Amino acid sequence: MRKLQEGLKKKERGTVTSFYSSLRFIGVAMGPPLAALLMKRETSMLLFLLVALCFLASAITFVAIKPEKEKVT
């Protein structure tokens, strides 16, 4: 979390920190019950859903994060 805050402007830190904390809490609270429901139907469905979510998160990360180019002096 500290590394996340270091890369942000001071104005944006509160918003990003609260958004991150909210999503983390939702994942911890909703993840296990949702996984249990999906496991009752078919285990492969859960596997494919998790793989798809990982690919989606990876794609969003590659599109959204643009590192700053270092200036050569």
Contact map, one row per residue, 1 for C-alpha under 8 A:
1111100000000000000000000000000000000000000000000000000000000000000000000
1111110000000000000000000000000000000000000000000000000000000000000000000
1111111000000000000000000000000000000000000000000000000000000000000000000
1111111100000000000000000000000000000000000000000000000000000000000000000
1111111100001000100000000000000000000000000000000000000000000000000000000
0111111100000000000000000000000000000000000000000000000000000000000000000
0011111110000000000000000000000000000000000000000000000000000000000000000
0001111111011000000000000000000000000000000000000000000000000000000000000
0000001111111000000000000000000000000000000000000000000000000000000000000
0000000111111100000000000000000000000000000000000000000000000000000000000
0000000011111100000000000000000000000000000000000000000000000000000000000
0000000111111111000000000000000000000000000000000000000000000000000000000
0000100111111111100000000000000000000000000000000000000000000000000000000
0000000001111111110000000000000000000000000000000000000000000000000000000
0000000000011111111000000000000000000000000000000000000000000000000000000
0000000000011111111100000000000000000000000000000000000000000000000000000
0000100000001111111110000000000000000000000000000000000000000000000000000
0000000000000111111111000000000000000000000000000000000000000000000000000
0000000000000011111111100000000000000000000000000000000000000000000000000
0000000000000001111111110000000000000000000000000000000000000000000000000
0000000000000000111111111000000000000000000000000000000000000000000000000
0000000000000000011111111100000000000000000000000000000000000000000000000
0000000000000000001111111110000000000000000000000000000000000000000000000
0000000000000000000111111111000000000000000000000000000000000000000000000
0000000000000000000011111111100000000000000000000000000000000000000000000
0000000000000000000001111111111000000000000000000000000000000000000000000
0000000000000000000000111111111000000000000000000000000000000000000000000
0000000000000000000000011111111100000000000000000000000000000000000000000
0000000000000000000000001111111110000000000000000000000000000000000000000
0000000000000000000000000111111111000000000000000000000000000000000000000
0000000000000000000000000111111111100000000000000000000000000000000000000
0000000000000000000000000001111111110000000000000000000000000000000000000
0000000000000000000000000000111111111000000000000000000000000000000000000
0000000000000000000000000000011111111100000000000000000000000000000000000
0000000000000000000000000000001111111110000001000000000000000000000000000
0000000000000000000000000000000111111111000000000000000000000000000000000
0000000000000000000000000000000011111111100000000000000000000000000000000
0000000000000000000000000000000001111111111011000000000000000000000000000
0000000000000000000000000000000000111111111011000000000000000000000000000
0000000000000000000000000000000000011111111000000000000000000000000000000
0000000000000000000000000000000000001111111010000000000000000000000000000
0000000000000000000000000000000000000111111111000000000000000000000000000
0000000000000000000000000000000000000111111111100000000000000000000000000
0000000000000000000000000000000000000000011111110000000000000000000000000
0000000000000000000000000000000000000110111111111000000000000000000000000
0000000000000000000000000000000000100110011111111100000000000000000000000
0000000000000000000000000000000000000000001111111110000000000000000000000
0000000000000000000000000000000000000000000111111111000000000000000000000
0000000000000000000000000000000000000000000011111111100000000000000000000
0000000000000000000000000000000000000000000001111111110000000000000000000
0000000000000000000000000000000000000000000000111111111000000000000000000
0000000000000000000000000000000000000000000000011111111100000000000000000
0000000000000000000000000000000000000000000000001111111110000000000000000
0000000000000000000000000000000000000000000000000111111111000000000000000
0000000000000000000000000000000000000000000000000011111111100000000000000
0000000000000000000000000000000000000000000000000001111111110000000000000
0000000000000000000000000000000000000000000000000000111111111000000000000
0000000000000000000000000000000000000000000000000000011111111100000000000
0000000000000000000000000000000000000000000000000000001111111110000000000
0000000000000000000000000000000000000000000000000000000111111111000000000
0000000000000000000000000000000000000000000000000000000011111111100000000
0000000000000000000000000000000000000000000000000000000001111111110000000
0000000000000000000000000000000000000000000000000000000000111111110000000
0000000000000000000000000000000000000000000000000000000000011111110000000
0000000000000000000000000000000000000000000000000000000000001111111000000
0000000000000000000000000000000000000000000000000000000000000111111100000
0000000000000000000000000000000000000000000000000000000000000000111110000
0000000000000000000000000000000000000000000000000000000000000000011111000
0000000000000000000000000000000000000000000000000000000000000000001111100
0000000000000000000000000000000000000000000000000000000000000000000111110
0000000000000000000000000000000000000000000000000000000000000000000011111
0000000000000000000000000000000000000000000000000000000000000000000001111
0000000000000000000000000000000000000000000000000000000000000000000000111
